[in-house]
Amino acid sequence: MHNILAAELMKLKKNKMAGTGTLLLCAIPVLAMIKKILIDKDCIGLQEWYLTIFLLQTIALPVVNGFVLTSLIQREYQDCTLRNTLCAPVSRSAFLLSKTVIWFLWFFLSASAAMLLTLSGARLLFPSGFGTSELLLIAGQLIQQALLVFLTSLPALWIAVSQRAAFYPALLAVLGFAILETAGMQVSVEGLLPASLCPWTAVSVSVLVEKGGGFYFLCLLSAALCGALGLAGALRAFGKQDL
């Protein structure tokens, strides 16, 4: 397993899509800072500035995540490297799990970099209104958002494996995920229950509802189940494929 992870890490370092995705995610808080300094100036406060970044991240995280996923999976099918890789004494499940671990590693580091830029921007632009409580709140929300986005992106792994060399099905799926997650920001009180049950709208709803409440835990549960089913489906589909 260690050798597989090392090999996949080397592939990730050469993956131009991964580097581009990281830059795109980090560009969101940087551009928000530039806009605040040059255009908005004293027009908006910390909350409005942060919510703009959060909304843009809600759209960007699943989409960029999907592009990197397809570059990791579909490239193996297109270049016909899977047969050679699986000729080595390694199980299919270990190979796919190593891909998932490396994918998560890239996603976590990229989301963390974007979060640090957001926190730095908040401290720089709003020195008097950004204290320890605001730091913990924003950091907690961004970490939670990133983890739930990754969990709810795992069904795209199932689709990517099932479609083999075809890029578009998984990309269309993550685009749909992004739309649903954005729609979750606009849910009314009456729609909280169905929105909490839908894993993708639950990503955004979990930030809006009271932390520790019933809807909050329902959001976490639906996202976790979505991730578990997506990973299990991907492992099952990959195990049955005739390569």
Backbone as CSV, one residue per row, in Angstrom:
resi,resn,N_x,N_y,N_z,CA_x,CA_y,CA_z,C_x,C_y,C_z
1,MET,0.833,-1.212,0.000,0.000,0.000,0.000,0.870,1.265,0.000
2,HIS,1.979,1.206,0.748,2.865,2.363,0.819,3.454,2.688,-0.548
3,ASN,3.847,1.630,-1.298,4.431,1.839,-2.628,3.408,2.426,-3.603
4,ILE,2.166,1.992,-3.465,1.109,2.515,-4.345,0.881,3.990,-4.057
5,LEU,0.821,4.338,-2.776,0.618,5.736,-2.402,1.760,6.616,-2.903
6,ALA,2.990,6.099,-2.795,4.144,6.863,-3.277,4.067,7.078,-4.782
7,ALA,3.649,6.039,-5.514,3.517,6.158,-6.965,2.426,7.146,-7.349
8,GLU,1.298,7.096,-6.615,0.198,8.007,-6.918,0.569,9.450,-6.559
9,LEU,1.356,9.615,-5.522,1.809,10.955,-5.146,2.704,11.547,-6.227
10,MET,3.546,10.722,-6.822,4.395,11.182,-7.920,3.548,11.609,-9.118
11,LYS,2.486,10.853,-9.390,1.585,11.215,-10.487,0.899,12.545,-10.204
12,LEU,0.515,12.750,-8.936,-0.165,13.990,-8.566,0.752,15.196,-8.773
13,LYS,2.027,15.039,-8.447,2.975,16.137,-8.606,3.104,16.563,-10.064
14,LYS,2.899,15.612,-10.990,3.007,15.909,-12.413,1.662,16.310,-13.028
15,ASN,0.616,16.278,-12.215,-0.739,16.560,-12.700,-0.968,18.070,-12.771
16,LYS,-1.037,18.605,-13.979,-1.215,20.046,-14.150,-2.593,20.509,-13.677
17,MET,-3.595,19.654,-13.805,-4.938,20.015,-13.373,-4.981,20.247,-11.864
18,ALA,-4.233,19.448,-11.101,-4.207,19.607,-9.645,-3.616,20.958,-9.266
19,GLY,-2.510,21.326,-9.910,-1.905,22.627,-9.630,-2.806,23.777,-10.014
20,THR,-3.469,23.645,-11.164,-4.400,24.684,-11.615,-5.573,24.810,-10.656
21,GLY,-6.079,23.671,-10.191,-7.199,23.685,-9.253,-6.847,24.378,-7.947
22,THR,-5.659,24.110,-7.438,-5.211,24.759,-6.209,-5.133,26.274,-6.391
23,LEU,-4.583,26.700,-7.512,-4.474,28.132,-7.796,-5.853,28.789,-7.901
24,LEU,-6.806,28.095,-8.522,-8.153,28.653,-8.664,-8.824,28.829,-7.304
25,LEU,-8.683,27.836,-6.439,-9.292,27.934,-5.108,-8.650,29.046,-4.284
26,CYS,-7.338,29.180,-4.397,-6.635,30.234,-3.647,-6.901,31.619,-4.226
27,ALA,-7.255,31.663,-5.510,-7.507,32.954,-6.152,-8.771,33.618,-5.617
28,ILE,-9.721,32.823,-5.116,-10.989,33.387,-4.651,-10.773,34.371,-3.492
29,PRO,-10.125,33.965,-2.386,-9.905,34.955,-1.305,-8.960,36.078,-1.708
30,VAL,-7.986,35.786,-2.572,-7.057,36.836,-3.004,-7.799,37.904,-3.799
31,LEU,-8.639,37.486,-4.738,-9.410,38.447,-5.534,-10.415,39.207,-4.670
32,ALA,-10.975,38.511,-3.669,-11.897,39.188,-2.750,-11.177,40.277,-1.963
33,MET,-9.929,40.026,-1.588,-9.144,41.037,-0.884,-8.853,42.237,-1.790
34,ILE,-8.467,41.932,-3.025,-8.161,43.016,-3.968,-9.404,43.855,-4.244
35,LYS,-10.544,43.189,-4.399,-11.793,43.907,-4.649,-12.161,44.797,-3.468
36,LYS,-11.954,44.296,-2.260,-12.258,45.081,-1.059,-11.367,46.323,-0.977
37,ILE,-10.092,46.162,-1.306,-9.140,47.272,-1.197,-9.355,48.319,-2.279
38,LEU,-9.588,47.875,-3.514,-9.641,48.805,-4.641,-11.030,49.328,-4.974
39,ILE,-12.061,48.512,-4.697,-13.413,48.887,-5.135,-14.343,49.147,-3.967
40,ASP,-14.516,48.158,-3.122,-15.513,48.271,-2.050,-15.068,49.199,-0.931
41,LYS,-13.791,49.129,-0.587,-13.220,49.960,0.477,-14.058,49.872,1.755
42,ASP,-14.776,50.934,2.131,-15.536,50.930,3.376,-17.005,50.547,3.187
43,CYS,-17.330,49.999,2.005,-18.744,49.722,1.685,-19.268,48.453,2.343
44,ILE,-18.406,47.479,2.589,-18.880,46.202,3.143,-18.110,45.867,4.410
45,GLY,-18.753,45.054,5.264,-18.129,44.620,6.502,-17.597,43.212,6.390
46,LEU,-17.106,42.694,7.505,-16.503,41.367,7.535,-17.488,40.282,7.126
47,GLN,-18.709,40.340,7.647,-19.675,39.283,7.378,-20.010,39.195,5.891
48,GLU,-20.271,40.320,5.262,-20.600,40.315,3.838,-19.411,39.858,3.001
49,TRP,-18.222,40.319,3.378,-17.013,39.931,2.657,-16.793,38.418,2.738
50,TYR,-16.944,37.862,3.930,-16.742,36.429,4.132,-17.817,35.606,3.432
51,LEU,-19.075,36.041,3.484,-20.153,35.297,2.844,-19.963,35.225,1.330
52,THR,-19.396,36.271,0.749,-19.104,36.241,-0.685,-18.098,35.142,-1.004
53,ILE,-17.058,35.061,-0.185,-16.055,34.012,-0.384,-16.672,32.635,-0.171
54,PHE,-17.486,32.501,0.869,-18.103,31.205,1.170,-18.989,30.750,0.008
55,LEU,-19.755,31.661,-0.559,-20.626,31.307,-1.679,-19.813,30.889,-2.890
56,LEU,-18.750,31.621,-3.199,-17.905,31.274,-4.341,-17.207,29.931,-4.126
57,GLN,-16.799,29.671,-2.888,-16.179,28.378,-2.580,-17.198,27.242,-2.705
58,THR,-18.449,27.539,-2.374,-19.506,26.534,-2.505,-19.643,26.068,-3.954
59,ILE,-19.448,26.982,-4.877,-19.518,26.639,-6.304,-18.207,26.017,-6.775
60,ALA,-17.095,26.626,-6.371,-15.793,26.223,-6.916,-15.296,24.887,-6.387
61,LEU,-15.495,24.612,-5.095,-14.929,23.400,-4.495,-15.360,22.121,-5.209
62,PRO,-16.669,21.867,-5.390,-17.046,20.620,-6.058,-16.645,20.565,-7.525
63,VAL,-16.689,21.715,-8.217,-16.350,21.726,-9.639,-14.861,21.444,-9.844
64,VAL,-14.012,22.176,-9.138,-12.568,21.961,-9.249,-12.205,20.545,-8.785
65,ASN,-12.853,20.108,-7.724,-12.638,18.759,-7.214,-12.952,17.715,-8.276
66,GLY,-14.030,17.935,-9.011,-14.421,17.006,-10.062,-13.428,16.965,-11.213
67,PHE,-12.904,18.110,-11.592,-11.910,18.147,-12.668,-10.650,17.377,-12.278
68,VAL,-10.205,17.550,-11.033,-9.014,16.833,-10.581,-9.292,15.336,-10.501
69,LEU,-10.468,14.973,-10.015,-10.842,13.559,-9.941,-10.790,12.901,-11.316
70,THR,-11.410,13.539,-12.300,-11.430,12.935,-13.635,-10.026,12.855,-14.233
71,SER,-9.177,13.828,-13.928,-7.806,13.765,-14.445,-7.036,12.618,-13.804
72,LEU,-7.390,12.268,-12.552,-6.727,11.166,-11.875,-7.230,9.801,-12.350
73,ILE,-8.522,9.700,-12.607,-9.130,8.413,-12.953,-9.152,8.172,-14.461
74,GLN,-9.758,9.090,-15.203,-9.931,8.865,-16.633,-8.606,8.786,-17.388
75,ARG,-7.584,9.482,-16.894,-6.279,9.427,-17.551,-5.717,8.014,-17.532
76,GLU,-5.984,7.291,-16.445,-5.501,5.908,-16.351,-6.143,5.041,-17.431
77,TYR,-7.426,5.257,-17.670,-8.118,4.483,-18.708,-7.671,4.905,-20.106
78,GLN,-7.538,6.195,-20.327,-7.164,6.691,-21.650,-5.748,6.270,-22.040
79,ASP,-4.829,6.297,-21.078,-3.437,5.933,-21.365,-3.192,4.426,-21.274
80,CYS,-4.246,3.690,-20.894,-4.152,2.221,-20.776,-3.044,1.782,-19.809
81,THR,-2.898,2.520,-18.730,-1.867,2.182,-17.737,-2.397,1.276,-16.625
82,LEU,-3.709,1.088,-16.574,-4.282,0.295,-15.492,-3.825,-1.163,-15.552
83,ARG,-3.775,-1.730,-16.753,-3.386,-3.136,-16.865,-1.982,-3.374,-16.331
84,ASN,-1.060,-2.500,-16.714,0.315,-2.652,-16.240,0.405,-2.471,-14.731
85,THR,-0.354,-1.501,-14.218,-0.320,-1.252,-12.775,-0.861,-2.435,-11.990
86,LEU,-1.957,-2.995,-12.478,-2.613,-4.083,-11.762,-1.955,-5.438,-11.996
87,CYS,-0.959,-5.479,-12.894,-0.183,-6.705,-13.048,0.732,-6.934,-11.846
88,ALA,1.041,-5.849,-11.154,1.840,-5.951,-9.933,0.995,-6.595,-8.832
89,PRO,1.662,-7.129,-7.793,0.915,-7.786,-6.699,0.179,-6.771,-5.823
90,VAL,-0.875,-6.197,-6.368,-1.668,-5.208,-5.645,-3.141,-5.441,-5.956
91,SER,-3.971,-5.346,-4.951,-5.401,-5.567,-5.165,-6.035,-4.342,-5.793
92,ARG,-7.142,-4.552,-6.446,-7.855,-3.435,-7.075,-8.372,-2.449,-6.025
93,SER,-8.851,-2.991,-4.922,-9.379,-2.106,-3.878,-8.276,-1.231,-3.298
94,ALA,-7.082,-1.803,-3.104,-5.957,-1.016,-2.576,-5.556,0.077,-3.560
95,PHE,-5.589,-0.244,-4.844,-5.233,0.739,-5.868,-6.221,1.901,-5.873
96,LEU,-7.512,1.581,-5.857,-8.521,2.637,-5.900,-8.541,3.444,-4.599
97,LEU,-8.330,2.776,-3.488,-8.273,3.496,-2.209,-7.073,4.436,-2.162
98,SER,-5.958,4.017,-2.740,-4.785,4.900,-2.780,-5.067,6.126,-3.636
99,LYS,-5.785,5.933,-4.734,-6.200,7.074,-5.558,-7.062,8.035,-4.751
100,THR,-7.983,7.476,-3.976,-8.889,8.291,-3.170,-8.134,9.050,-2.083
101,VAL,-7.170,8.404,-1.457,-6.368,9.054,-0.409,-5.577,10.229,-0.992
102,ILE,-4.958,10.023,-2.147,-4.178,11.088,-2.780,-5.092,12.222,-3.231
103,TRP,-6.249,11.862,-3.739,-7.242,12.862,-4.130,-7.649,13.702,-2.920
104,PHE,-7.926,13.030,-1.793,-8.296,13.750,-0.570,-7.145,14.622,-0.072
105,LEU,-5.917,14.109,-0.159,-4.755,14.875,0.293,-4.643,16.181,-0.491
106,TRP,-4.781,16.089,-1.819,-4.738,17.314,-2.625,-5.862,18.260,-2.219
107,PHE,-7.067,17.724,-2.078,-8.233,18.550,-1.772,-8.077,19.230,-0.420
108,PHE,-7.625,18.479,0.582,-7.481,19.040,1.924,-6.434,20.149,1.952
109,LEU,-5.291,19.920,1.306,-4.236,20.932,1.296,-4.674,22.182,0.529
110,SER,-5.374,21.990,-0.578,-5.830,23.134,-1.370,-6.878,23.938,-0.616
111,ALA,-7.843,23.243,0.000,-8.873,23.930,0.775,-8.265,24.625,1.991
112,SER,-7.250,24.015,2.600,-6.584,24.624,3.755,-5.841,25.892,3.349
113,ALA,-5.194,25.855,2.186,-4.489,27.047,1.702,-5.467,28.191,1.454
114,ALA,-6.608,27.863,0.837,-7.631,28.886,0.596,-8.187,29.431,1.907
115,MET,-8.343,28.551,2.904,-8.847,28.978,4.211,-7.852,29.918,4.901
116,LEU,-6.571,29.591,4.845,-5.562,30.443,5.470,-5.513,31.814,4.805
117,LEU,-5.693,31.849,3.496,-5.730,33.134,2.799,-6.962,33.937,3.207
118,THR,-8.083,33.252,3.397,-9.307,33.931,3.838,-9.127,34.518,5.236
119,LEU,-8.565,33.736,6.151,-8.339,34.218,7.514,-7.336,35.367,7.539
120,SER,-6.297,35.259,6.721,-5.304,36.345,6.656,-5.926,37.620,6.109
121,GLY,-6.780,37.456,5.084,-7.461,38.611,4.517,-8.398,39.265,5.506
122,ALA,-9.125,38.440,6.257,-10.040,38.981,7.259,-9.281,39.760,8.329
123,ARG,-8.143,39.231,8.733,-7.332,39.916,9.752,-6.754,41.222,9.211
124,LEU,-6.342,41.207,7.959,-5.733,42.383,7.352,-6.755,43.486,7.077
125,LEU,-7.918,43.091,6.560,-8.918,44.072,6.133,-9.816,44.552,7.264
126,PHE,-10.030,43.703,8.260,-10.949,44.051,9.356,-10.261,43.830,10.706
127,PRO,-9.200,44.547,10.986,-8.426,44.308,12.216,-9.221,44.494,13.504
128,SER,-10.170,45.445,13.492,-10.920,45.714,14.722,-12.090,44.761,14.929
129,GLY,-12.589,44.168,13.845,-13.760,43.291,13.959,-13.441,41.820,13.845
130,PHE,-12.157,41.485,13.784,-11.757,40.086,13.606,-10.954,39.628,14.811
131,GLY,-11.636,38.951,15.721,-10.982,38.443,16.920,-10.930,36.922,16.928
132,THR,-10.661,36.361,18.093,-10.537,34.907,18.217,-11.842,34.196,17.893
133,SER,-12.964,34.744,18.340,-14.256,34.106,18.083,-14.572,34.069,16.598
134,GLU,-14.287,35.171,15.890,-14.521,35.216,14.447,-13.589,34.248,13.717
135,LEU,-12.348,34.177,14.173,-11.393,33.252,13.555,-11.867,31.808,13.680
136,LEU,-12.274,31.425,14.890,-12.727,30.055,15.117,-13.999,29.751,14.333
137,LEU,-14.899,30.732,14.235,-16.152,30.533,13.500,-15.884,30.318,12.022
138,ILE,-15.091,31.201,11.423,-14.818,31.103,9.989,-14.019,29.844,9.672
139,ALA,-12.989,29.571,10.461,-12.176,28.374,10.224,-13.017,27.108,10.348
140,GLY,-13.873,27.060,11.376,-14.722,25.894,11.570,-15.685,25.683,10.413
141,GLN,-16.284,26.753,9.932,-17.230,26.643,8.822,-16.537,26.211,7.528
142,LEU,-15.371,26.759,7.261,-14.662,26.414,6.029,-14.145,24.977,6.056
143,ILE,-13.659,24.529,7.215,-13.214,23.134,7.334,-14.394,22.189,7.176
144,GLN,-15.502,22.510,7.830,-16.706,21.686,7.716,-17.190,21.642,6.281
145,GLN,-17.227,22.787,5.617,-17.656,22.832,4.226,-16.784,21.945,3.347
146,ALA,-15.465,22.043,3.522,-14.546,21.266,2.687,-14.734,19.764,2.897
147,LEU,-14.852,19.332,4.151,-15.022,17.906,4.429,-16.332,17.373,3.859
148,LEU,-17.402,18.128,4.003,-18.698,17.677,3.481,-18.716,17.692,1.954
149,VAL,-18.056,18.672,1.361,-17.963,18.698,-0.114,-17.241,17.457,-0.606
150,PHE,-16.165,17.069,0.070,-15.434,15.875,-0.374,-16.298,14.625,-0.230
151,LEU,-16.962,14.492,0.912,-17.817,13.316,1.118,-18.901,13.219,0.046
152,THR,-19.526,14.347,-0.252,-20.618,14.325,-1.230,-20.111,14.300,-2.670
153,SER,-18.792,14.374,-2.855,-18.215,14.227,-4.189,-17.850,12.780,-4.496
154,LEU,-17.872,11.904,-3.500,-17.478,10.514,-3.707,-18.370,9.755,-4.703
155,PRO,-19.679,10.077,-4.812,-20.442,9.433,-5.891,-19.876,9.727,-7.282
156,ALA,-19.201,10.860,-7.444,-18.566,11.162,-8.732,-17.429,10.179,-9.010
157,LEU,-16.782,9.672,-7.957,-15.762,8.644,-8.130,-16.387,7.376,-8.690
158,TRP,-17.546,7.016,-8.179,-18.290,5.855,-8.680,-18.620,6.045,-10.164
159,ILE,-19.096,7.219,-10.515,-19.429,7.504,-11.907,-18.179,7.478,-12.784
160,ALA,-17.095,8.063,-12.292,-15.853,8.109,-13.072,-15.321,6.714,-13.357
161,VAL,-15.353,5.852,-12.347,-14.874,4.482,-12.531,-15.797,3.714,-13.482
162,SER,-17.092,3.893,-13.329,-18.050,3.175,-14.166,-17.965,3.588,-15.627
163,GLN,-17.681,4.867,-15.889,-17.642,5.384,-17.261,-16.264,5.247,-17.906
164,ARG,-15.300,4.780,-17.150,-13.949,4.527,-17.650,-13.310,5.764,-18.272
165,ALA,-13.136,5.793,-19.589,-12.384,6.873,-20.242,-13.209,8.124,-20.506
166,ALA,-14.507,8.069,-20.268,-15.378,9.216,-20.564,-15.311,10.244,-19.438
167,PHE,-14.903,11.466,-19.777,-14.781,12.538,-18.785,-16.143,13.125,-18.388
168,TYR,-17.031,13.280,-19.361,-18.185,14.147,-19.187,-19.194,13.713,-18.123
169,PRO,-19.495,12.419,-17.970,-20.499,12.059,-16.952,-20.127,12.529,-15.538
170,ALA,-18.886,12.320,-15.131,-18.475,12.741,-13.781,-18.460,14.256,-13.664
171,LEU,-18.035,14.946,-14.725,-17.999,16.405,-14.691,-19.408,16.989,-14.612
172,LEU,-20.341,16.405,-15.357,-21.735,16.862,-15.287,-22.314,16.601,-13.901
173,ALA,-21.908,15.486,-13.307,-22.401,15.158,-11.963,-21.930,16.202,-10.947
174,VAL,-20.641,16.548,-10.963,-20.146,17.516,-9.977,-20.716,18.909,-10.237
175,LEU,-21.017,19.203,-11.490,-21.680,20.474,-11.781,-23.064,20.494,-11.137
176,GLY,-23.770,19.372,-11.222,-25.067,19.257,-10.549,-24.932,19.358,-9.042
177,PHE,-23.878,18.751,-8.496,-23.633,18.849,-7.056,-23.442,20.313,-6.644
178,ALA,-22.665,21.060,-7.438,-22.397,22.466,-7.129,-23.677,23.294,-7.151
179,ILE,-24.548,23.006,-8.114,-25.827,23.727,-8.203,-26.681,23.451,-6.971
180,LEU,-26.738,22.190,-6.558,-27.533,21.832,-5.385,-26.944,22.457,-4.111
181,GLU,-25.631,22.449,-3.996,-25.005,23.036,-2.811,-25.241,24.545,-2.752
182,THR,-25.242,25.190,-3.909,-25.550,26.624,-3.947,-27.016,26.871,-3.594
183,ALA,-27.900,25.995,-4.081,-29.326,26.126,-3.761,-29.571,25.962,-2.267
184,GLY,-28.713,25.179,-1.601,-28.870,24.980,-0.167,-28.698,26.255,0.633
185,MET,-28.038,27.251,0.059,-27.861,28.537,0.743,-29.154,29.335,0.790
186,GLN,-30.123,28.965,-0.049,-31.366,29.727,-0.163,-32.568,28.999,0.420
187,VAL,-32.339,27.955,1.193,-33.440,27.132,1.714,-34.239,27.894,2.769
188,SER,-35.555,27.782,2.683,-36.426,28.398,3.683,-36.558,27.483,4.897
189,VAL,-37.186,28.004,5.938,-37.370,27.214,7.161,-38.209,25.971,6.871
190,GLU,-39.224,26.111,6.016,-40.098,24.993,5.685,-39.354,23.897,4.918
191,GLY,-38.291,24.273,4.223,-37.566,23.299,3.414,-36.343,22.716,4.080
192,LEU,-36.159,22.978,5.373,-34.956,22.504,6.057,-34.874,20.979,6.117
193,LEU,-36.005,20.305,6.337,-35.965,18.846,6.461,-35.534,18.180,5.155
194,PRO,-36.211,18.442,4.027,-35.741,17.807,2.780,-34.347,18.248,2.379
195,ALA,-34.009,19.501,2.654,-32.671,19.985,2.313,-31.602,19.314,3.168
196,SER,-31.948,18.955,4.392,-31.000,18.255,5.259,-30.842,16.794,4.847
197,LEU,-31.878,16.234,4.260,-31.828,14.840,3.814,-31.076,14.681,2.497
198,CYS,-31.103,15.712,1.668,-30.360,15.687,0.411,-28.889,15.999,0.721
199,PRO,-27.962,15.094,0.430,-26.568,15.296,0.857,-25.942,16.586,0.345
200,TRP,-26.289,16.994,-0.876,-25.604,18.140,-1.467,-26.140,19.473,-0.942
201,THR,-27.435,19.594,-0.773,-27.950,20.805,-0.136,-27.577,20.834,1.349
202,ALA,-27.385,19.645,1.939,-27.010,19.567,3.354,-25.653,20.196,3.625
203,VAL,-24.781,20.233,2.620,-23.467,20.852,2.790,-23.617,22.305,3.237
204,SER,-24.505,23.040,2.572,-24.721,24.449,2.903,-25.647,24.617,4.101
205,VAL,-26.660,23.771,4.195,-27.621,23.881,5.291,-26.927,23.668,6.638
206,SER,-25.922,22.808,6.672,-25.223,22.521,7.935,-24.569,23.761,8.528
207,VAL,-24.254,24.732,7.685,-23.654,25.975,8.166,-24.728,26.950,8.639
208,LEU,-25.928,26.847,8.048,-27.001,27.791,8.359,-27.746,27.444,9.642
209,VAL,-27.880,26.143,9.943,-28.668,25.731,11.102,-27.816,25.780,12.372
210,GLU,-28.495,25.630,13.501,-27.801,25.669,14.790,-26.876,24.470,14.946
211,LYS,-25.631,24.737,15.294,-24.659,23.663,15.459,-25.018,22.826,16.680
212,GLY,-25.086,21.507,16.469,-25.455,20.609,17.552,-26.929,20.280,17.592
213,GLY,-27.720,20.935,16.732,-29.150,20.667,16.679,-29.484,19.458,15.823
214,GLY,-30.765,19.132,15.762,-31.212,17.966,15.010,-30.916,18.071,13.524
215,PHE,-31.213,19.217,12.918,-30.959,19.396,11.488,-29.458,19.328,11.192
216,TYR,-28.652,19.826,12.107,-27.197,19.815,11.906,-26.685,18.378,11.808
217,PHE,-27.093,17.534,12.752,-26.640,16.144,12.733,-27.244,15.371,11.560
218,LEU,-28.445,15.745,11.142,-29.053,15.116,9.979,-28.250,15.435,8.714
219,CYS,-27.763,16.665,8.621,-26.918,17.061,7.489,-25.633,16.246,7.456
220,LEU,-25.002,16.113,8.618,-23.756,15.347,8.687,-23.986,13.881,8.339
221,LEU,-25.097,13.337,8.811,-25.408,11.935,8.548,-25.665,11.688,7.068
222,SER,-26.426,12.563,6.434,-26.736,12.373,5.012,-25.476,12.486,4.161
223,ALA,-24.579,13.422,4.507,-23.319,13.566,3.768,-22.425,12.346,3.967
224,ALA,-22.375,11.837,5.199,-21.548,10.661,5.487,-22.064,9.430,4.748
225,LEU,-23.381,9.238,4.744,-23.956,8.103,4.026,-23.705,8.219,2.528
226,CYS,-23.807,9.427,2.008,-23.543,9.666,0.593,-22.104,9.274,0.249
227,GLY,-21.161,9.691,1.079,-19.764,9.359,0.837,-19.500,7.868,0.930
228,ALA,-20.098,7.216,1.927,-19.896,5.776,2.104,-20.449,4.995,0.920
229,LEU,-21.656,5.368,0.457,-22.256,4.689,-0.689,-21.449,4.935,-1.962
230,GLY,-20.970,6.162,-2.125,-20.181,6.478,-3.316,-18.890,5.684,-3.368
231,LEU,-18.181,5.589,-2.238,-16.927,4.846,-2.200,-17.172,3.350,-2.369
232,ALA,-18.204,2.830,-1.705,-18.518,1.409,-1.830,-18.907,1.063,-3.267
233,GLY,-19.698,1.933,-3.898,-20.091,1.704,-5.287,-18.905,1.725,-6.223
234,ALA,-17.971,2.647,-5.991,-16.775,2.738,-6.833,-15.911,1.487,-6.688
235,LEU,-15.723,1.024,-5.458,-14.923,-0.180,-5.230,-15.564,-1.403,-5.875
236,ARG,-16.879,-1.499,-5.778,-17.590,-2.637,-6.363,-17.511,-2.600,-7.885
237,ALA,-17.726,-1.414,-8.469,-17.681,-1.283,-9.934,-16.278,-1.579,-10.464
238,PHE,-15.253,-1.080,-9.782,-13.876,-1.293,-10.233,-13.484,-2.752,-10.090
239,GLY,-13.971,-3.399,-9.032,-13.638,-4.802,-8.822,-14.221,-5.729,-9.866
240,LYS,-15.345,-5.331,-10.473,-16.015,-6.175,-11.461,-15.615,-5.880,-12.902
241,GLN,-14.826,-4.838,-13.111,-14.480,-4.453,-14.469,-13.524,-5.435,-15.122
242,ASP,-13.744,-5.640,-16.415,-12.853,-6.460,-17.228,-11.876,-5.525,-17.927
243,LEU,-10.666,-5.453,-17.416,-9.658,-4.554,-17.981,-8.809,-5.253,-19.022
